[in-house]
Each structure stands twice: as C-alpha cells, then as structure tokens.
C-alpha cells in the first residue's frame, strides 16, 4: 500500500475517451495516482509541472503524435528517465522498432487486456524504482570515494613531510657516521634506508595518481634511452647492498623512446618493486625492451613469482586491487602502484598489460613511442 503522498503517478495519454475509461477501470482498485490526457501537448506540459513515474502513450494522437511526445520527453533533462509505454493497434515490426528507437521501454497493443496492462505497469515501475536506487547508490558511493580520497591526500601530505625529514637525517648519518657502525648495525641502517625509500615511493604513487586522474600532472616528453630508464629505476627502488640479481635484456637496435623520463622511470620502478616483493631471492628479475609489432617500444619486467590467476589479471591495474592469492604476502602495499603505471603509460601515448602463467611468474609490460614517432 502506498501513502497518498508517495503513490506512483501514472499518466495516460489517448485521444479516445473510451480507451481512457477502460484504462481507468483497470486501475480502479490500484493505489496509483492516475492522470488522464487526450492531447500530447497538454500531457507534456503537465509532466513538466508534476513529473509522473510512468507514461502510457498512444501513438496516434492529433497534432503532436506519440512519437513527437516521446521525443520531447527524452529531450528534457528532467523527464528523460521516465519510462514510456506506447499504446497502439499497430503491430508491424517497423512501428514497434520505431517506438523503441524513440526511447520507449515497452509496447502494449490494442485492444487492451487488463492483466497484461497491470502487469507491465507494475514491472516497469519496479524496474524504474530499482534504476533510481542504483543511481542514488552510485552518487552515494562517489561521495564516499571523494571523502576517502580527501582523507588519504591529507594523510599522505603529512606523511610526505615526515618522510622527507627522515630521509635527510638518514643521508646525513650515512655520509658522516654509517661507516663506523658494526656490521649488524649497518645492516639495520640499510634496512631503515630501504623502508624509507619504499614508503616514499608509495606516498608518491598516491599523490601522483590523484594528480593524473585530474589531469594535473604535466607530461614532458623527451628522447631517452631504455638503458637510462632502467638505471634510474634501479637506483630509486633497489637497496644498494641487496644481492638481488637484475638482468637487462635490451634487444639490439632498440631505439630511444619519446617519453617523460620521470614518469617512465616510475613505471619501471613500480613494476620492479612488485617483482622484488614476489620473486624468490634466488631467482633473477629480468628488465627487457624490444621493438613491438605495433612500431612502439615494448618494455617489460619479468618475475618468477607465483604468477597471477586469469580472473585477477583483468582487474590488476585498477585502484586498490591486488591479486587475491597474493593478499597474504607480508609486504606493504597500497594497491595503487599498478593503477599509477596504467595512467602514466597511457598519458604518454602507450599501453600496458600483463602476461602471466599461474605458478610460473609474470611479465608486466608497457609500450612507449620511440623518437621517430609522433605522439597522438
């Protein structure tokens, strides 16, 4: 049962009083608020003043026919979501198809059958209500995401300031006194340095991902060799005293790429960080590059970790997503590194992807234009 103020408004538009009388009888026992019109123009004006929840609209109307009325509804920002059911004795495929192309959601043929009319109205009201609820939920979730992002950005800003201070002090200790530490203390000091670099890397991902999503991060392309990108990425993310083996496989004749060096180094750095996380220490990590069939340069990072299941590969580059079977790995992660890589590669005119065999490792790759190409 509906309250008087919440009862769905059903609008009927037909130039035949007999048809309107029949429809009124069908809905006599319903809780709907009924509105009857014999003119499309009058119905449209009434809808703009008091929006109905559903419209039953005859096609053959004098003056403005049903198609024109439907077109006017769909052209109005406030009315376009209202479901329209056409009423007609016409049953040709062409007429029915035309009605759907105008934006109608259903078609009721004359002569009317009470059970059919009531059922179609009830079903489309339920669908319309579900769509509205989904739309409201979407808006609500967007607001929650906005609030979360605002909170994260505030937190990250404060973290970045503290990390910069920590890094300065650690570098001062490294220059002035680290060499006097015992072997055990030096190992601890190196671990602290590496953890600070990791946290700084994660914080930068959060900040720059947000800036790229809002088109606030400038891309400055220049010619740079793949060797240089690999060198800078390793210097940024690898512990200098680490025994981790990183092997470069750059094909002969691989040209310099036209890219934003900083962004490209960050992409490789993120992929390298992931490879280090999930690859056994005894296994090497491969950094490679070659000309792709598309004419772009294909750069990749191969690891020999657990691999990624096919169902995880499709979403691995989304924000806050990580492979389900890797969630138990005890390593820090924001779930933003690969999302940043995707945006950074696409911002430079390239693409990104992963080729992985579960249990046998993964190859994360991205493409960049080379120096002789024009970036679109």
N, C-alpha and C positions, 0 to 999 in steps of 0.2 A: 504494500500500500504506500502511495506517495502522499506527502503533505501537500497542502494546497499551494504552497509557495515553491515546492520543488518538483511538481509534476512535469514530466516532459511535455513540451509544446509540439503538437503535430499540426502542420499546415497542409491543407488540401486545396489544390487549385484545379478546377474543372469548370468549363463554361456550361455544362449541362446540370441543371438543378437536380434532376433525377439521380444522377450519379452521386452528387454530394449528399443527397438524402439517404441513399443506400449506404454510403460510407459512414454517415453519422449513426445509422442503425447498428452497423458492425461494431462501432466503438462506444455504444451507449453505456455499456457496463464497465468500460475501462476507466482507469484513473488518470488518463491523459487529459491535458488541456488542449481542446480542439479549436482550430481556426479555419474557416472556410472562405474561399475567394473564387470568383468567376472570371477574374482578369489577372493576367500575369503582371501587369504594371502595378496594380493595387497590392498584389501579394509581395512583390519585391519591395515596395515602399514600406509595407507593414513589417517585413522581415528586418529592414534596416532600423526600425524603431524598437522592435521587440523580437529578438532573434529566436526562431524556432529551433527545436532539436532535430527535426526531421521533416522533409517535404515530400508529399505525394503530388506529382506534377503531370497534368495531362499534356500531351504533345500538341494536339490540335486545338489551339486557342486563337480567338480572334485578335487581330493586331499583333502583339508580341507573342509568337508561338512558344511552346515549351522549350525548344532548343535555345531560343534567344534568352528566355528567362534563366535557364540553367547557365548559359554563358555569362550572364550578368552576375549571378551568384558567385561563380568561380573567379570572376574578375575582382570581386570585392574581398579585401584582406580579412574582414571580419566574418564574412559569410561563407568563404570558400570551403571550410571544413564541414559544413552542414551536409549530411547525406541526403541525396535526392533520388527518389524512386520514380521513374517515368510510368505514366498510365497511358495505355493506348490499345486500340483494337488492331493496330498494325502489328504483324508478326513476321515481316520479312527480315532476313538476316541483315540487309543493308540498314534498315531503320533501327534495329536493335544495336548494331555496331556503331551507328552514328550517335545514338544516345550515350553509349559508354564512352565514346571519344569526347563527348561534351563534358564528361565528368560524373555522370550518373553512376550509382552503385548497384542499382538493380532495375528490374523491368517487370511490371505487373500488367498482364493483358486483360482486356475486357472480353466478355462480361466477368465481373468480379466474383471471386469465390471467398466467402467470409474467412474460412480457416486459413487460406493461403495469405490473404491480406494481413490478418492479425499476426500470423507467424513471421512474415517478412518484416513487418514494422518492429515487432519485438526483438528479432535477431539483429536488425541494423541499429536499433537503439543501444543494444548491449555492446555491439562492436564499436559504435561511436563513443560510448562511455569508456570502454577499455582503451581506445586510442587516446582519449583525453587524459586518462590516468597515466598512461605511459609517457605522454608529453610532459605532464606535470612532474612525474618522477625524473624524467630526463633533466628538466630545468633544476630540480632539487639536487640531483647528483652533480650537475655542472657547478652549482653554487658551493657544494661541499668540496669539490675539487679546487675551486678558486680559493676557498678558505684554507684548504690544506697547503696549496702552493704558496699562499701568502705566509703561512706559519713557517713552512720549510725555508723560504727565502730569508725570513728574519733570522731563523736559527743558523742557517748557513752563513749569513753575513757575519754574525758574531763568531762563528767557528773559524771563518777565514782570518779574521783579525788575530785571534789567538794562535792559529797555526803559523801565521807569518812571524809572530814574535818568537814562537818556539823554534822555527827554522833558523832565524837569525842567531839566537843564542846557541843552537847546536852547531851551526857553522863556525861560530867563534870558538867554541870548545874544540871543534875538530882542528882548527888551524893552530890554536895555542897550546892545547894540552892533551889531545887524544893519544898522541904517540907515547906519552908517559904512562898510560893505563896498562894494567895487566892484560894478558890475552883474554881472560874471561870478561873483564870489564870492557875491553874493546869490542868483543862480540855483542855484549849487551848494548853498547853505544851504537853499533851498526844497526842493531835491531830497532832501536828507537828512531834512528835516522830513517830507516826504511818505512817504519809505520807512519812517521810524519809525512813522508813523500806520498804514501798510499792515501792517507786522509786528505792531503792537499789535492790529490788527483780526483778523489771522489767529490770534494767540495766544488772543484772547478767544473766537473760534469754537471752538477745540479744547477749552478749559476748559468753556464753557457747553454745548456739545454733549454732553459726557460727563455734566454735571450734569442735563441734561434727560432723557437716556436713563435715568438712575437716579432720576428724579422728585425731584431735589434742588434744582431751581431754581423758586422760588415765582413764580407768575403773579399780578400785582396789577392787575386791570382798572380802568380809569377812562375817562371821556369825553375824547377828544382829537380835534382837527380833523386832517384829512388834510394840510392845508397845514403844520401844525406838524410832523407826522411827516416830511414832505419836507424842511422847513427844517433840522431837526436831523440828518437823514441826510446831507444835502449838506455841512453844517458838519463832520461827523465824517470823511467819507471823501474829499472833494474838496480839491485843492490850491487855496488861496485865490487864487493868481495864475494858475491854469490858464485857458486860453482855451476850454476845453471848454464847448459850449453844452448846457445842460439846460433843457428846456421843460416847463412844467407844463400839463396838460390835465385840470382837475378840473371835472366836469360841474356845471351849475347845480343847486342844491338838494341836493347830496351832503351827507348828514348827518355829524356827528361819529361816530367809531367808538368802540365799547366795547372797549378793549384794554389790554394792558400796554404803555405808551408806549415803554419802553426796548427791549423785545423787537421791537416793530413797527418802530422806528427801525433796529434791527439788521437786520431782514429787508430793508427798503428799501436800507440801506447795502450789504449783501452783493450784492443784485441790481444796484445802481448800480456797485459795484466791478467786477463782471463785465462790465457794459455798457461801462465805460470801457476795460477790457482789450481788448475785441474789436471795438469800433466805431472806424472811421477818424476821425481828429481833425476832418475837415471835416464829419462828419455829426453831427446833433444827437441827444441822448438824450431820450426822452420819459418823463416821470413822469405817470401818469394815474390817475383814480379816477372811479367811477360806481356807481350802484345796479345790482346784478346781478338777473337774473330771480328768483333764489332768495330775494331780500329782504336779502341781505348786501351790504356794500360791497365792490366789486371794485377792487383797487389793482394797478397794473401798472407795469412798466418796459420800455420798447421800445428795442431797439438795432437798428442797421443793420449788424451784423457779418456773419460767414459763415453764420449760421444753424446749426441742429442737424439732423443726419440723423434720420429716423424711428426707426432702430434704436437710436440713442443716447438719444432722448427718454424712453423707458420707464424708464431707469435713472439719469437725470441727477441725481435727488435722493438717490441712495444715497451712503453714505460712501465716500470715496476714489475716486469715479467722476467722470470728465470725458469730454466728447465726444472720440471717437477722433481726429477730424480736427483738433482744436484742441490736441492734446498738443505739437505742435511750436511753438506760440506761446511766445515767450520772456518769460513773465511768471510771477511767483511764485504758487504755488497749493498748498493742502493737500488739495483735493478734499473739503473739509468744509463750505464756505460754504453750498451749496445744501441739504446734509443738515440743517444747523442751521436754515435757513429753513423746511424742511418741518416739523420738530418744533416750532418756535416758532409757526408758523401753526396747526397742529393743537392745540397746547396752549391756544390762545385760542379754540377752537371754530370755526376756519376751515379752509380747504383751500388747496392750492397746485397750480400746473401751469404748463405752457409751451405756447405756440402758436408754431411755428417753420416757416419755409419755407427749405429749404437754399439758401444763396446770397443770401437776401433779408432776413436778420435774424430776430430772435426777440422775442416778448412773454412775459416772465415775469410771472405774476400770482398774487395770493393774495387770499383773502376774509377779512373780519372782520365780526362782528356790529356793528350800529350801536346807538346809545344807547337806542333804544326796544325792543330785543330782549332776551330772556332767554337767557343763555349756558347751554347744556345741559352 
